[in-house]
Amino acid sequence: MTLSILTLLLAGFTAQDSCSTAAEDVCSYDTTQLCQVEASGQPPMQVEIADNFDKRARGLMHRTELAPHQGMWFVYDEERPGYSGFWMYNTKIALDIAYLDAQMRVVKTFTMRPCTSVNSRNCPSYRPGTNYKSALEMSAGYFAEHGIREGVQLQQCENKE
């Protein structure tokens, strides 16, 4: 009997931390705020944290909009090679992506367009060409509007809620 309860508890814990790429599934993400280090007056970015394989694989797939200043921060345990990029398969909105080094300095940005192909192999990959530790996705145009470009440093900032 004790083993059955433990199994149910572990199954519930695992289910909360997993996602799938299926459109009908809902994923649960922790959130934080990111700010530019040397840019007073810029609003904080409210970001969902994709910090495991399933959450990173799901990303912003199937979303039809993002609220102002809302995005997703993809966090890795290890540095990622520059040939490893992101794609827009099943992603319905155009996005800006910033690849960040271990100090959260922007090393490369792209504006990514939705891939409408039903075959994922036809979707381009946006590769930074340099190693990175995390990546930030926001609505397309956000980076230009808020001065986020190569060399800009970000940080987690205090929640003002």
NUGUDO-78343 format. One record per atom (N, C-alpha, C): atom name; x, y, z. Coordinates in pm, whole numbers, plus 50000, padded with zeros to 5 digits. Atoms other than C-alpha are relative to their C-alpha. Layout:
<koltors>
+----+-------+-------+-------+
:  a :     u :     v :     w :
+----+-------+-------+-------+
: CA :     X :     Y :     Z :
...
+----+-------+-------+-------+
</koltors>
This chain:
<koltors>
+----+-------+-------+-------+
:  a :     u :     v :     w :
+----+-------+-------+-------+
:  N : 50082 : 49881 : 50000 :
: CA : 50000 : 50000 : 50000 :
:  C : 50087 : 50126 : 50000 :
:  N : 49911 : 49885 : 49994 :
: CA : 50280 : 50245 : 50086 :
:  C : 50069 : 50021 : 49866 :
:  N : 49937 : 49990 : 50131 :
: CA : 50452 : 50168 : 49756 :
:  C : 49905 : 50060 : 49897 :
:  N : 50099 : 49944 : 50093 :
: CA : 50130 : 50251 : 49565 :
:  C : 49987 : 50150 : 50017 :
:  N : 50011 : 49857 : 49973 :
: CA : 50103 : 50591 : 49732 :
:  C : 50124 : 50073 : 49950 :
:  N : 49876 : 49941 : 50046 :
: CA : 50469 : 50666 : 49663 :
:  C : 50004 : 50008 : 49847 :
:  N : 50003 : 50003 : 50146 :
: CA : 50424 : 50566 : 49299 :
:  C : 49908 : 50109 : 49946 :
:  N : 50093 : 49896 : 50043 :
: CA : 50122 : 50797 : 49264 :
:  C : 50059 : 50140 : 50021 :
:  N : 49937 : 49871 : 49973 :
: CA : 50310 : 51086 : 49425 :
:  C : 50109 : 50031 : 49899 :
:  N : 49894 : 49980 : 50098 :
: CA : 50610 : 51039 : 49196 :
:  C : 49944 : 50024 : 49861 :
:  N : 50063 : 49982 : 50131 :
: CA : 50386 : 51012 : 48890 :
:  C : 49944 : 50142 : 49988 :
:  N : 50053 : 49864 : 49999 :
: CA : 50215 : 51340 : 48984 :
:  C : 50111 : 50102 : 49989 :
:  N : 49887 : 49908 : 50005 :
: CA : 50550 : 51514 : 49038 :
:  C : 50060 : 50003 : 49861 :
:  N : 49943 : 50009 : 50134 :
: CA : 50682 : 51392 : 48704 :
:  C : 49907 : 50066 : 49898 :
:  N : 50095 : 49943 : 50095 :
: CA : 50364 : 51495 : 48520 :
:  C : 50005 : 50152 : 50002 :
:  N : 49995 : 49854 : 49990 :
: CA : 50392 : 51853 : 48648 :
:  C : 50122 : 50056 : 49930 :
:  N : 49876 : 49949 : 50054 :
: CA : 50746 : 51884 : 48516 :
:  C : 50019 : 49963 : 49852 :
:  N : 49984 : 50042 : 50138 :
: CA : 50685 : 51735 : 48172 :
:  C : 49901 : 50072 : 49909 :
:  N : 50082 : 49938 : 50104 :
: CA : 50538 : 51875 : 47852 :
:  C : 50009 : 49911 : 49877 :
:  N : 49985 : 50063 : 50131 :
: CA : 50477 : 51751 : 47503 :
:  C : 49982 : 50108 : 49896 :
:  N : 50016 : 49903 : 50107 :
: CA : 50471 : 51924 : 47168 :
:  C : 49861 : 49996 : 49938 :
:  N : 50136 : 50010 : 50052 :
: CA : 50108 : 51827 : 47107 :
:  C : 49922 : 50129 : 50028 :
:  N : 50073 : 49873 : 49987 :
: CA : 49881 : 52130 : 47050 :
:  C : 49902 : 49999 : 50115 :
:  N : 50104 : 50005 : 49894 :
: CA : 49620 : 52010 : 47300 :
:  C : 50059 : 49995 : 50142 :
:  N : 49937 : 50006 : 49867 :
: CA : 49869 : 51973 : 47587 :
:  C : 50030 : 50140 : 50052 :
:  N : 49967 : 49875 : 49933 :
: CA : 49924 : 52252 : 47837 :
:  C : 50122 : 49974 : 50086 :
:  N : 49878 : 50013 : 49920 :
: CA : 50266 : 52301 : 47995 :
:  C : 50000 : 50106 : 50109 :
:  N : 49989 : 49907 : 49888 :
: CA : 50337 : 52466 : 48326 :
:  C : 50146 : 50045 : 50012 :
:  N : 49866 : 49944 : 49994 :
: CA : 50638 : 52698 : 48346 :
:  C : 50014 : 50090 : 50123 :
:  N : 49968 : 49899 : 49901 :
: CA : 50800 : 52885 : 48633 :
:  C : 50028 : 50129 : 49923 :
:  N : 49975 : 49872 : 50066 :
: CA : 50844 : 53256 : 48559 :
:  C : 50101 : 50083 : 50079 :
:  N : 49910 : 49903 : 49938 :
: CA : 51093 : 53531 : 48631 :
:  C : 49997 : 50126 : 49915 :
:  N : 49985 : 49877 : 50078 :
: CA : 51178 : 53880 : 48511 :
:  C : 50145 : 50015 : 49959 :
:  N : 49866 : 49967 : 50048 :
: CA : 51479 : 53973 : 48299 :
:  C : 50005 : 50149 : 49968 :
:  N : 49979 : 49857 : 50025 :
: CA : 51617 : 54326 : 48274 :
:  C : 50135 : 50020 : 49933 :
:  N : 49870 : 49961 : 50054 :
: CA : 51895 : 54498 : 48082 :
:  C : 50083 : 50060 : 50112 :
:  N : 49913 : 49952 : 49892 :
: CA : 52193 : 54570 : 48307 :
:  C : 50019 : 50151 : 49993 :
:  N : 49966 : 49858 : 50010 :
: CA : 52272 : 54918 : 48172 :
:  C : 49895 : 50077 : 49920 :
:  N : 50105 : 49930 : 50073 :
: CA : 51936 : 55046 : 48050 :
:  C : 49887 : 50037 : 50095 :
:  N : 50106 : 49958 : 49910 :
: CA : 51730 : 55236 : 48302 :
:  C : 49879 : 50044 : 49918 :
:  N : 50122 : 49961 : 50067 :
: CA : 51371 : 55297 : 48207 :
:  C : 49942 : 49894 : 49907 :
:  N : 50054 : 50108 : 50083 :
: CA : 51334 : 54978 : 48004 :
:  C : 49914 : 49910 : 50087 :
:  N : 50087 : 50087 : 49920 :
: CA : 51045 : 54760 : 48121 :
:  C : 50062 : 49861 : 50018 :
:  N : 49952 : 50137 : 49984 :
: CA : 51128 : 54419 : 48268 :
:  C : 49925 : 49906 : 49906 :
:  N : 50061 : 50102 : 50084 :
: CA : 51060 : 54118 : 48050 :
:  C : 49949 : 49889 : 50091 :
:  N : 50062 : 50109 : 49924 :
: CA : 50820 : 53865 : 48203 :
:  C : 50021 : 49873 : 49919 :
:  N : 49967 : 50118 : 50080 :
: CA : 50955 : 53528 : 48093 :
:  C : 49966 : 49870 : 50071 :
:  N : 50018 : 50136 : 49954 :
: CA : 50854 : 53168 : 48131 :
:  C : 50135 : 49931 : 49986 :
:  N : 49870 : 50066 : 50000 :
: CA : 51152 : 52944 : 48210 :
:  C : 49986 : 49858 : 49946 :
:  N : 49995 : 50133 : 50059 :
: CA : 51209 : 52642 : 47985 :
:  C : 50135 : 49940 : 50039 :
:  N : 49874 : 50047 : 49940 :
: CA : 51469 : 52454 : 48189 :
:  C : 50018 : 49849 : 49999 :
:  N : 49976 : 50143 : 50019 :
: CA : 51427 : 52089 : 48093 :
:  C : 49970 : 49965 : 49854 :
:  N : 50012 : 50040 : 50140 :
: CA : 51420 : 51894 : 47767 :
:  C : 49859 : 50020 : 49947 :
:  N : 50138 : 49993 : 50049 :
: CA : 51040 : 51871 : 47736 :
:  C : 49952 : 50144 : 49986 :
:  N : 50044 : 49860 : 50006 :
: CA : 50979 : 52239 : 47814 :
:  C : 50072 : 50076 : 49889 :
:  N : 49926 : 49935 : 50109 :
: CA : 51253 : 52350 : 47575 :
:  C : 49948 : 49952 : 49864 :
:  N : 50053 : 50053 : 50126 :
: CA : 51115 : 52120 : 47301 :
:  C : 49865 : 50065 : 49967 :
:  N : 50131 : 49938 : 50020 :
: CA : 50766 : 52269 : 47345 :
:  C : 50016 : 50150 : 49970 :
:  N : 49977 : 49858 : 50020 :
: CA : 50885 : 52629 : 47374 :
:  C : 49871 : 50078 : 49983 :
:  N : 50118 : 49917 : 50028 :
: CA : 50634 : 52873 : 47227 :
:  C : 49914 : 49945 : 49887 :
:  N : 50083 : 50065 : 50102 :
: CA : 50478 : 52622 : 46987 :
:  C : 49851 : 50022 : 50028 :
:  N : 50146 : 49995 : 49998 :
: CA : 50107 : 52664 : 46912 :
:  C : 49942 : 50128 : 50060 :
:  N : 50052 : 49874 : 49945 :
: CA : 50079 : 53009 : 47073 :
:  C : 49962 : 50092 : 49884 :
:  N : 50044 : 49907 : 50104 :
: CA : 49891 : 53269 : 46871 :
:  C : 50034 : 50145 : 50034 :
:  N : 49961 : 49866 : 49960 :
: CA : 50010 : 53573 : 47067 :
:  C : 50082 : 49995 : 50128 :
:  N : 49931 : 49980 : 49872 :
: CA : 50233 : 53695 : 47347 :
:  C : 49956 : 50136 : 50053 :
:  N : 50033 : 49872 : 49938 :
: CA : 50137 : 53968 : 47591 :
:  C : 50121 : 50093 : 49989 :
:  N : 49886 : 49908 : 50004 :
: CA : 50352 : 54284 : 47586 :
:  C : 50104 : 49964 : 50107 :
:  N : 49886 : 50027 : 49912 :
: CA : 50695 : 54224 : 47743 :
:  C : 50004 : 49855 : 50051 :
:  N : 50003 : 50141 : 49960 :
: CA : 50624 : 53849 : 47770 :
:  C : 50081 : 49917 : 49901 :
:  N : 49922 : 50087 : 50086 :
: CA : 50854 : 53577 : 47637 :
:  C : 50037 : 49872 : 50071 :
:  N : 49954 : 50126 : 49942 :
: CA : 51040 : 53256 : 47713 :
:  C : 50152 : 50001 : 50004 :
:  N : 49856 : 50009 : 49979 :
: CA : 51389 : 53200 : 47851 :
:  C : 50037 : 49852 : 50006 :
:  N : 49955 : 50139 : 50009 :
: CA : 51552 : 52869 : 47752 :
:  C : 50134 : 49989 : 50072 :
:  N : 49881 : 50009 : 49914 :
: CA : 51807 : 52774 : 48018 :
:  C : 50056 : 49858 : 49992 :
:  N : 49931 : 50129 : 50011 :
: CA : 52064 : 52495 : 47983 :
:  C : 50098 : 49983 : 50116 :
:  N : 49902 : 50031 : 49896 :
: CA : 52282 : 52322 : 48242 :
:  C : 50142 : 50016 : 49949 :
:  N : 49867 : 49996 : 50062 :
: CA : 52577 : 52310 : 48003 :
:  C : 49999 : 50098 : 49883 :
:  N : 49987 : 49913 : 50116 :
: CA : 52704 : 52548 : 47737 :
:  C : 49964 : 49922 : 49874 :
:  N : 50044 : 50062 : 50125 :
: CA : 52554 : 52473 : 47395 :
:  C : 50093 : 50044 : 49886 :
:  N : 49913 : 49963 : 50113 :
: CA : 52762 : 52463 : 47074 :
:  C : 49928 : 50092 : 49902 :
:  N : 50055 : 49902 : 50092 :
: CA : 52710 : 52737 : 46816 :
:  C : 49926 : 49943 : 49881 :
:  N : 50072 : 50062 : 50111 :
: CA : 52587 : 52490 : 46554 :
:  C : 49863 : 49949 : 50043 :
:  N : 50129 : 50043 : 49947 :
: CA : 52291 : 52403 : 46779 :
:  C : 49908 : 50122 : 50007 :
:  N : 50086 : 49883 : 50005 :
: CA : 52008 : 52642 : 46701 :
:  C : 49855 : 49968 : 50032 :
:  N : 50144 : 50011 : 49978 :
: CA : 51634 : 52695 : 46723 :
:  C : 49929 : 50003 : 49866 :
:  N : 50081 : 49997 : 50120 :
: CA : 51361 : 52648 : 46466 :
:  C : 49860 : 50043 : 50037 :
:  N : 50133 : 49945 : 49977 :
: CA : 51001 : 52760 : 46425 :
:  C : 49890 : 49902 : 49960 :
:  N : 50101 : 50100 : 50032 :
: CA : 50818 : 52433 : 46359 :
:  C : 49884 : 50010 : 50098 :
:  N : 50122 : 49987 : 49920 :
: CA : 50458 : 52459 : 46487 :
:  C : 49995 : 50130 : 50082 :
:  N : 50003 : 49871 : 49932 :
: CA : 50529 : 52816 : 46600 :
:  C : 49927 : 50097 : 49910 :
:  N : 50094 : 49924 : 50081 :
: CA : 50257 : 53050 : 46481 :
:  C : 50028 : 50150 : 49995 :
:  N : 49972 : 49857 : 49996 :
: CA : 50401 : 53392 : 46567 :
:  C : 50149 : 50025 : 49975 :
:  N : 49860 : 49963 : 50024 :
: CA : 50721 : 53564 : 46453 :
:  C : 50064 : 50038 : 50134 :
:  N : 49930 : 49977 : 49873 :
: CA : 50981 : 53585 : 46730 :
:  C : 50140 : 50055 : 49977 :
:  N : 49859 : 49965 : 49989 :
: CA : 51307 : 53756 : 46813 :
:  C : 50064 : 49898 : 50092 :
:  N : 49924 : 50087 : 49911 :
: CA : 51570 : 53528 : 46964 :
:  C : 50136 : 50065 : 50027 :
:  N : 49867 : 49955 : 49961 :
: CA : 51879 : 53634 : 47157 :
:  C : 50070 : 49883 : 50067 :
:  N : 49918 : 50103 : 49937 :
: CA : 52147 : 53379 : 47235 :
:  C : 50089 : 50070 : 50102 :
:  N : 49928 : 49938 : 49889 :
: CA : 52317 : 53455 : 47569 :
:  C : 50113 : 49910 : 50048 :
:  N : 49889 : 50077 : 49945 :
: CA : 52656 : 53349 : 47704 :
:  C : 49979 : 49978 : 50151 :
:  N : 50013 : 50033 : 49858 :
: CA : 52719 : 53236 : 48064 :
:  C : 49982 : 50125 : 50087 :
:  N : 50016 : 49875 : 49926 :
: CA : 52730 : 53603 : 48178 :
:  C : 49872 : 50073 : 49959 :
:  N : 50126 : 49946 : 50052 :
: CA : 52392 : 53663 : 48006 :
:  C : 50021 : 50119 : 49907 :
:  N : 49973 : 49898 : 50101 :
: CA : 52552 : 53884 : 47743 :
:  C : 49951 : 49945 : 49865 :
:  N : 50053 : 50040 : 50130 :
: CA : 52382 : 53872 : 47402 :
:  C : 50116 : 49978 : 49903 :
:  N : 49895 : 50032 : 50096 :
: CA : 52609 : 53696 : 47152 :
:  C : 49949 : 49995 : 49856 :
:  N : 50058 : 50002 : 50136 :
: CA : 52368 : 53677 : 46854 :
:  C : 49849 : 50017 : 50012 :
:  N : 50146 : 49988 : 50006 :
: CA : 52013 : 53777 : 46763 :
:  C : 49952 : 49969 : 49858 :
:  N : 50069 : 50024 : 50127 :
: CA : 51772 : 53679 : 46487 :
:  C : 49855 : 50039 : 50018 :
:  N : 50145 : 49998 : 50003 :
: CA : 51415 : 53753 : 46392 :
:  C : 49959 : 49876 : 49922 :
:  N : 50039 : 50129 : 50058 :
: CA : 51253 : 53417 : 46319 :
:  C : 49855 : 50006 : 49955 :
:  N : 50135 : 50003 : 50057 :
: CA : 50948 : 53373 : 46098 :
:  C : 49939 : 49861 : 50019 :
:  N : 50065 : 50131 : 49987 :
: CA : 50690 : 53096 : 46147 :
:  C : 50029 : 49910 : 49880 :
:  N : 49983 : 50100 : 50106 :
: CA : 50751 : 52780 : 45947 :
:  C : 49864 : 49934 : 49979 :
:  N : 50134 : 50052 : 50027 :
: CA : 50427 : 52676 : 45780 :
:  C : 50001 : 49858 : 49943 :
:  N : 49992 : 50135 : 50057 :
: CA : 50553 : 52343 : 45647 :
:  C : 49948 : 49896 : 50100 :
:  N : 50043 : 50112 : 49917 :
: CA : 50391 : 52026 : 45777 :
:  C : 50116 : 49903 : 50025 :
:  N : 49881 : 50083 : 49985 :
: CA : 50733 : 51861 : 45740 :
:  C : 50105 : 50082 : 50075 :
:  N : 49907 : 49925 : 49917 :
: CA : 50965 : 51977 : 46020 :
:  C : 50137 : 50016 : 49934 :
:  N : 49869 : 49994 : 50068 :
: CA : 51269 : 51908 : 45799 :
:  C : 50012 : 50119 : 49905 :
:  N : 50000 : 49884 : 50089 :
: CA : 51167 : 52201 : 45580 :
:  C : 50012 : 50133 : 50075 :
:  N : 49990 : 49878 : 49919 :
: CA : 51198 : 52450 : 45868 :
:  C : 50147 : 50037 : 50022 :
:  N : 49861 : 49960 : 49980 :
: CA : 51520 : 52653 : 45885 :
:  C : 50037 : 50001 : 50148 :
:  N : 49948 : 49992 : 49863 :
: CA : 51736 : 52644 : 46196 :
:  C : 50079 : 50130 : 50011 :
:  N : 49930 : 49874 : 49975 :
: CA : 51864 : 52971 : 46341 :
:  C : 50114 : 49972 : 50097 :
:  N : 49883 : 50038 : 49922 :
: CA : 52216 : 52892 : 46461 :
:  C : 50087 : 50122 : 50027 :
:  N : 49924 : 49879 : 49968 :
: CA : 52423 : 53153 : 46645 :
:  C : 50144 : 50000 : 49952 :
:  N : 49861 : 50005 : 50044 :
: CA : 52764 : 53031 : 46526 :
:  C : 50100 : 50020 : 50112 :
:  N : 49914 : 49988 : 49883 :
: CA : 52903 : 53074 : 46877 :
:  C : 49930 : 49932 : 50118 :
:  N : 50060 : 50071 : 49886 :
: CA : 52850 : 52887 : 47204 :
:  C : 49910 : 50092 : 50081 :
:  N : 50093 : 49924 : 49918 :
: CA : 52567 : 52995 : 47431 :
:  C : 49954 : 49916 : 50119 :
:  N : 50046 : 50068 : 49877 :
: CA : 52422 : 52909 : 47774 :
:  C : 49849 : 50007 : 50015 :
:  N : 50146 : 49987 : 49995 :
: CA : 52063 : 53030 : 47732 :
:  C : 49956 : 50078 : 49876 :
:  N : 50057 : 49924 : 50112 :
: CA : 51831 : 53188 : 47477 :
:  C : 49870 : 50063 : 50046 :
:  N : 50120 : 49925 : 49965 :
: CA : 51555 : 53445 : 47507 :
:  C : 49918 : 50023 : 49875 :
:  N : 50091 : 49972 : 50110 :
: CA : 51252 : 53462 : 47277 :
:  C : 49893 : 50099 : 50045 :
:  N : 50103 : 49898 : 49979 :
: CA : 51022 : 53764 : 47259 :
:  C : 49931 : 50021 : 49865 :
:  N : 50069 : 49970 : 50126 :
: CA : 50773 : 53888 : 46997 :
:  C : 50094 : 50070 : 49903 :
:  N : 49916 : 49938 : 50102 :
: CA : 50936 : 53992 : 46669 :
:  C : 49990 : 50152 : 50009 :
:  N : 49994 : 49856 : 49991 :
: CA : 51046 : 54353 : 46679 :
:  C : 50031 : 50052 : 50139 :
:  N : 49979 : 49957 : 49862 :
: CA : 51083 : 54363 : 47057 :
:  C : 50144 : 50045 : 50023 :
:  N : 49859 : 49966 : 49975 :
: CA : 51464 : 54368 : 47053 :
:  C : 50036 : 50135 : 49938 :
:  N : 49972 : 49871 : 50063 :
: CA : 51485 : 54659 : 46806 :
:  C : 49935 : 50113 : 50079 :
:  N : 50074 : 49897 : 49926 :
: CA : 51224 : 54853 : 47002 :
:  C : 50064 : 50032 : 50135 :
:  N : 49946 : 49983 : 49864 :
: CA : 51407 : 54803 : 47334 :
:  C : 50153 : 49995 : 50007 :
:  N : 49854 : 49989 : 50002 :
: CA : 51772 : 54818 : 47225 :
:  C : 50075 : 49875 : 50041 :
:  N : 49932 : 50126 : 49967 :
: CA : 51855 : 54452 : 47278 :
:  C : 50074 : 49952 : 49875 :
:  N : 49915 : 50036 : 50114 :
: CA : 52146 : 54367 : 47046 :
:  C : 50126 : 49933 : 50054 :
:  N : 49875 : 50065 : 49958 :
: CA : 52482 : 54191 : 47052 :
:  C : 50076 : 50091 : 50095 :
:  N : 49923 : 49926 : 49901 :
: CA : 52687 : 54296 : 47354 :
:  C : 49919 : 50045 : 50121 :
:  N : 50085 : 49959 : 49888 :
: CA : 52389 : 54392 : 47574 :
:  C : 49998 : 49889 : 50104 :
:  N : 50003 : 50099 : 49892 :
: CA : 52391 : 54219 : 47911 :
:  C : 49865 : 50006 : 50072 :
:  N : 50126 : 50013 : 49927 :
: CA : 52076 : 54094 : 48081 :
:  C : 50026 : 49943 : 50138 :
:  N : 49992 : 50061 : 49867 :
: CA : 52011 : 53986 : 48437 :
:  C : 49859 : 49971 : 50048 :
:  N : 50129 : 50018 : 49933 :
: CA : 51731 : 53848 : 48647 :
:  C : 49980 : 50119 : 50090 :
:  N : 50028 : 49884 : 49916 :
: CA : 51564 : 54138 : 48819 :
:  C : 49889 : 49965 : 50098 :
:  N : 50100 : 50027 : 49899 :
: CA : 51338 : 54156 : 49118 :
:  C : 49862 : 50013 : 49942 :
:  N : 50139 : 49990 : 50042 :
: CA : 50973 : 54086 : 49057 :
:  C : 49937 : 50120 : 50070 :
:  N : 50064 : 49880 : 49946 :
: CA : 50774 : 54405 : 49106 :
:  C : 49851 : 49978 : 50018 :
:  N : 50142 : 50031 : 49990 :
: CA : 50441 : 54228 : 49146 :
:  C : 49952 : 50010 : 50143 :
+----+-------+-------+-------+
</koltors>
